Amino acid sequence: MEKKQPQSIRNQRRPKGLISPFTVNYFHIKNPWVTAWWSAAFPGYGFIILGSYVKGFLLVGWELFINISCKLNTAIVYSLTGRFEQAKEVIDLNFFLFYVAVYIMSIWRTYGLTVDLNKLSILADQEDSSFAPVKLSALEICYLDKKNPWMAAALSALAPGLGHLYTHRIPTFFFLLVKFVIVAYFAHLLPAIHYTAVGAFEHAVALLDPQWLLFFPSLYGFAIYDAYMNTVEYNKLFDMEQSRFIKDNYQSKNLYQSLECEFGRCLS
């Protein structure tokens, strides 16, 4: 029978992780430059990596609205193909200037938040914070288990969001999958794939909408990266919880004292 696990004030103040019916949220060391870069790639992605779903989803929605309203992606395509005059004509400066402030704030805030969460992660490790590895509810069953990071990446490559479903991050799964469907529909991606498969390349190119199509690189890149890294960190979290459980229940309380005696005897 499992012994009663200790619950100190420090464990309650700085838990390592939280398992809920919808997701596994946890502290772990992250590179602040990486989260800042993802915020630069698409405002909101950095917050989603940090597990701050509400801020992340709102900023992604804001980015989609402003980008589409000011025709930013279309202007980027014209600029990359050397049609600078068309880029100037198509972009709407009224909406574009709204974009700049939120874009800069998103990068700055995700960098600072990552630094703060890294400190909390270190404190939680030092305090050996405990948490329940299984959560049962009427809606869902959630538990920590070893998973393959490459499987999560492969599922995300098939469709953004599937890798997060595999790792039980339901809010991110639902959000990415809905975004993928919306962007694919308005970009006319699936009909273009059909025409490409039958050799009608000119028809496929004419059908694609560059304003929506340019959302795909960041969407796929983020989905694959985040699903892979979450799986790696979940595996580490599983190992940490299993190690703490074995130490609390099976390690002899006199082990350290015995080792000190043996070590002292060797020195004498």
QUIGICOR-V425608 format. One record per backbone hydrogen bond with DSSP energy under -1.0 kcal/mol. CO is the residue of the C=O (numbers start at 0). NH is the residue of the N-H. Records with the same first field share a line. If there is no record, write none. Layout:
CO = NH / NH
//
This chain:
7 = 11
8 = 12
9 = 13
15 = 26
17 = 24
21 = 169
22 = 19
24 = 17
30 = 34
31 = 35
32 = 36
33 = 37
34 = 38
35 = 39
36 = 40
37 = 41
41 = 44
43 = 47
44 = 48
45 = 49
46 = 51
47 = 50
50 = 52
51 = 55
52 = 56
53 = 57
54 = 58
55 = 59
56 = 60
57 = 61
58 = 62
59 = 63
60 = 64
61 = 65
62 = 66
63 = 67
64 = 68
65 = 69
66 = 71
69 = 91
70 = 74
71 = 75
72 = 76
73 = 77
74 = 78
75 = 79
76 = 80
77 = 82
78 = 81
81 = 83
82 = 86
83 = 87
84 = 88
85 = 89
86 = 90
91 = 95
92 = 96
94 = 98
97 = 101
98 = 102
99 = 103
100 = 104
101 = 105
102 = 106
103 = 107
104 = 108
105 = 109
106 = 110
107 = 111
108 = 112
109 = 113
110 = 114
111 = 115
112 = 116
113 = 117
114 = 118
115 = 119
116 = 120
117 = 121
118 = 122
119 = 123
120 = 124
121 = 125
122 = 126
123 = 128
132 = 143
134 = 141
139 = 136
141 = 134
147 = 151
148 = 152
149 = 153
150 = 154
151 = 155
152 = 156
153 = 157
154 = 158
158 = 161
160 = 164
161 = 165
162 = 166
163 = 168
164 = 167
168 = 172
169 = 173
170 = 174
171 = 175
172 = 176
173 = 177
174 = 178
175 = 179
176 = 180
177 = 181
178 = 182
179 = 183
180 = 184
181 = 185
182 = 186
183 = 188
186 = 208
187 = 191
188 = 192
189 = 193
190 = 194
191 = 195
192 = 196
193 = 197
194 = 199
195 = 198
198 = 200
199 = 203
200 = 204
201 = 205
202 = 206
203 = 207
208 = 212
209 = 213
211 = 214
212 = 215
214 = 218
215 = 219
216 = 220
217 = 221
218 = 222
219 = 223
220 = 224
221 = 225
222 = 226
223 = 227
224 = 228
225 = 229
226 = 230
227 = 231
228 = 232
229 = 233
230 = 234
231 = 235
232 = 236
233 = 237
234 = 238
235 = 239
236 = 240
237 = 241
238 = 242
239 = 243
240 = 244
241 = 245
242 = 246
243 = 247
244 = 248
245 = 249
251 = 254
253 = 257
254 = 258
255 = 259
256 = 260
257 = 261
258 = 262
259 = 263
260 = 264
261 = 265
262 = 266
263 = 267
//
